[in-house]
Amino acid sequence: MKKFEYGMAKNLAGAFEFLKESEAKIKAGGIDLLDLMKEGLESPTRLVNIRTVPELSFIKKDEKGNLHIGATTTLAEIAAHSEIQTRYRALAQAAKAVATPQIRNVATVGGNLCQRPRCWYFRSADFNCLRNGGDHCLADEGENKYHAIFGNQDGCVVVHPSGTAVALMALDAKLVIARKKESREIHIADFWVTPEDDVTRENILKHDEILTEIILPATEKSTTSYYFKQKEKQSFDWPIADVAVVLEMNGKKCTASKIVLGSAAPVPWRIEKAEQVLKDKQISVTLARQAAAAAMVDANPLSQNAYKVPVFSAVIYRTICWAAGIDPFAA
Ligand SMILES: Cc1cc2nc3c(=O)[nH]c(=O)nc-3n(C[C@H](O)[C@H](O)[C@H](O)COP(=O)(O)OP(=O)(O)OC[C@H]3O[C@@H](n4cnc5c(N)ncnc54)[C@H](O)[C@@H]3O)c2cc1C
């Protein structure tokens, strides 16, 4: 690891001051960043610790009922928050499903959204992959068992790694991005950068910008959500398929829904074809299976990951059922 300066920001203004250095990098929990530095894939000359900025760690409700979550709130705090567990269940489930208790106690939600992909070619300094400045994607024709089945035709076939991103997309979250004294609010769907737009980055953040908070819209009692992560092994593991479902219900009828897939594409992947199947219908196991089939119509598996299509189908239909409060194995 190369030598670097370390700045403990006491407040947001101090963090921006430290970030003036062009090779400075934000450190939140450091779980992802330090891995990348050890591998020599990131070599900042200065690390700016934002875990020490009190105004970035909070969970609070505003007068309109929207929930605001500070960017350095840990995944453990989100998973344990009673209002998130009841009103935004998919987010609490997604945060709880990440890694191990030790990691969740340190990792922040902002860092979770901004973590870099887990592709083994990208993560190793021994490979010159497209995302690291090489001229082609090594996974596309190489080892691609865990890679994308959607959005994989633009050169790079990584999958988006953040579980909380999947839930936050389905829950229609907004993100607040600050730069010095200015800040702007964007819909989370506009945060991501596809390989087609720029293969070297995953989000729109500029070097001197900080993701400061996440805003969840006030929900009606009739809104229900669920997140499920399918792993290859029982103990802690990355997902091979994860899904978040949000349903707006009117009695037994679903009036609108959001279905978002993780570990499926280079960005969190919304499946509108499946949402259409549910619209204005009563959710049943049969309907959930039809929606899952519609979700997979445009899948484009690579040489080693066709198995992901039936796995996603099963995970999507079950998650729809769980969101609706019905037993997926009843029929
Ligand atoms: C064994 C293991 C298993 C894991 N399993 C999962 C899993 O199943 N699901 C999952 O989602 N994740 C998983 N992870 C990843 C882990 O959750 C992330 O690495 C972690 O959430 C990153 O958060 P952090 O606060 O440590 O970020 P850091 O490592 O500090 O930062 C990550 C990146 O985000 C940037 N950054 C951080 N905060 C901000 C901010 N507020 N504004 C702008 N930029 C910022 C940093 O500059 C850096 O580039 C796993 C990790 C390990 C080691």
Ligand as a Chemical Component Dictionary entry (heavy atoms), coordinates in Angstrom:
data_LIG
# 
_chem_comp.id                   LIG 
_chem_comp.type                 NON-POLYMER 
_chem_comp.pdbx_formal_charge   0 
_chem_comp.three_letter_code    LIG 
# 
loop_
_chem_comp_atom.comp_id 
_chem_comp_atom.atom_id 
_chem_comp_atom.alt_atom_id 
_chem_comp_atom.type_symbol 
_chem_comp_atom.charge 
_chem_comp_atom.model_Cartn_x 
_chem_comp_atom.model_Cartn_y 
_chem_comp_atom.model_Cartn_z 
_chem_comp_atom.pdbx_ordinal 
LIG C1  C1  C 0 -16.894 -10.532 3.324  1  
LIG C2  C2  C 0 -17.739 -9.429  2.763  2  
LIG C3  C3  C 0 -19.030 -9.709  2.369  3  
LIG C4  C4  C 0 -19.834 -8.703  1.854  4  
LIG N1  N1  N 0 -21.128 -8.986  1.472  5  
LIG C5  C5  C 0 -21.915 -7.994  0.989  6  
LIG C6  C6  C 0 -23.258 -8.242  0.608  7  
LIG O1  O1  O 0 -23.749 -9.367  0.689  8  
LIG N2  N2  N 0 -23.999 -7.212  0.142  9  
LIG C7  C7  C 0 -23.492 -5.948  0.045  10 
LIG O2  O2  O 0 -24.225 -5.042  -0.356 11 
LIG N3  N3  N 0 -22.217 -5.684  0.381  12 
LIG C8  C8  C 0 -21.420 -6.668  0.850  13 
LIG N4  N4  N 0 -20.135 -6.395  1.209  14 
LIG C9  C9  C 0 -19.591 -5.080  0.928  15 
LIG C10 C10 C 0 -19.663 -4.150  2.099  16 
LIG O3  O3  O 0 -20.997 -4.085  2.544  17 
LIG C11 C11 C 0 -19.203 -2.784  1.612  18 
LIG O4  O4  O 0 -17.829 -2.874  1.337  19 
LIG C12 C12 C 0 -19.471 -1.716  2.643  20 
LIG O5  O5  O 0 -20.860 -1.541  2.806  21 
LIG C13 C13 C 0 -18.864 -0.401  2.220  22 
LIG O6  O6  O 0 -19.208 0.575   3.169  23 
LIG P1  P1  P 0 -18.063 1.417   3.891  24 
LIG O7  O7  O 0 -18.759 2.413   4.745  25 
LIG O8  O8  O 0 -17.066 0.554   4.532  26 
LIG O9  O9  O 0 -17.442 2.150   2.610  27 
LIG P2  P2  P 0 -15.937 2.565   2.299  28 
LIG O10 O10 O 0 -15.135 1.350   2.027  29 
LIG O11 O11 O 0 -15.422 3.526   3.310  30 
LIG O12 O12 O 0 -16.194 3.365   0.943  31 
LIG C14 C14 C 0 -16.574 2.676   -0.241 32 
LIG C15 C15 C 0 -16.515 3.693   -1.390 33 
LIG O13 O13 O 0 -17.516 4.663   -1.234 34 
LIG C16 C16 C 0 -16.970 5.979   -1.157 35 
LIG N5  N5  N 0 -17.793 6.653   -0.159 36 
LIG C17 C17 C 0 -18.130 6.172   1.057  37 
LIG N6  N6  N 0 -19.004 7.004   1.654  38 
LIG C18 C18 C 0 -19.233 8.011   0.791  39 
LIG C19 C19 C 0 -20.048 9.182   0.846  40 
LIG N7  N7  N 0 -20.846 9.450   1.894  41 
LIG N8  N8  N 0 -20.024 10.028  -0.215 42 
LIG C20 C20 C 0 -19.245 9.753   -1.288 43 
LIG N9  N9  N 0 -18.464 8.662   -1.396 44 
LIG C21 C21 C 0 -18.456 7.804   -0.365 45 
LIG C22 C22 C 0 -15.510 5.794   -0.761 46 
LIG O14 O14 O 0 -14.694 6.831   -1.252 47 
LIG C23 C23 C 0 -15.204 4.470   -1.467 48 
LIG O15 O15 O 0 -14.926 4.708   -2.819 49 
LIG C24 C24 C 0 -19.315 -7.377  1.724  50 
LIG C25 C25 C 0 -17.995 -7.105  2.122  51 
LIG C26 C26 C 0 -17.216 -8.118  2.630  52 
LIG C27 C27 C 0 -15.809 -7.786  3.041  53 
# 
loop_
_chem_comp_bond.comp_id 
_chem_comp_bond.atom_id_1 
_chem_comp_bond.atom_id_2 
_chem_comp_bond.value_order 
_chem_comp_bond.pdbx_ordinal 
LIG C1  C2  SING 1  
LIG C2  C3  SING 2  
LIG C2  C26 DOUB 3  
LIG C3  C4  DOUB 4  
LIG C4  N1  SING 5  
LIG C4  C24 SING 6  
LIG N1  C5  DOUB 7  
LIG C5  C6  SING 8  
LIG C5  C8  SING 9  
LIG C6  O1  DOUB 10 
LIG C6  N2  SING 11 
LIG N2  C7  SING 12 
LIG C7  O2  DOUB 13 
LIG C7  N3  SING 14 
LIG N3  C8  DOUB 15 
LIG C8  N4  SING 16 
LIG N4  C9  SING 17 
LIG N4  C24 SING 18 
LIG C9  C10 SING 19 
LIG C10 O3  SING 20 
LIG C10 C11 SING 21 
LIG C11 O4  SING 22 
LIG C11 C12 SING 23 
LIG C12 O5  SING 24 
LIG C12 C13 SING 25 
LIG C13 O6  SING 26 
LIG O6  P1  SING 27 
LIG P1  O7  DOUB 28 
LIG P1  O8  SING 29 
LIG P1  O9  SING 30 
LIG O9  P2  SING 31 
LIG P2  O10 DOUB 32 
LIG P2  O11 SING 33 
LIG P2  O12 SING 34 
LIG O12 C14 SING 35 
LIG C14 C15 SING 36 
LIG C15 O13 SING 37 
LIG C15 C23 SING 38 
LIG O13 C16 SING 39 
LIG C16 N5  SING 40 
LIG C16 C22 SING 41 
LIG N5  C17 SING 42 
LIG N5  C21 SING 43 
LIG C17 N6  DOUB 44 
LIG N6  C18 SING 45 
LIG C18 C19 SING 46 
LIG C18 C21 DOUB 47 
LIG C19 N7  SING 48 
LIG C19 N8  DOUB 49 
LIG N8  C20 SING 50 
LIG C20 N9  DOUB 51 
LIG N9  C21 SING 52 
LIG C22 O14 SING 53 
LIG C22 C23 SING 54 
LIG C23 O15 SING 55 
LIG C24 C25 DOUB 56 
LIG C25 C26 SING 57 
LIG C26 C27 SING 58 
# 
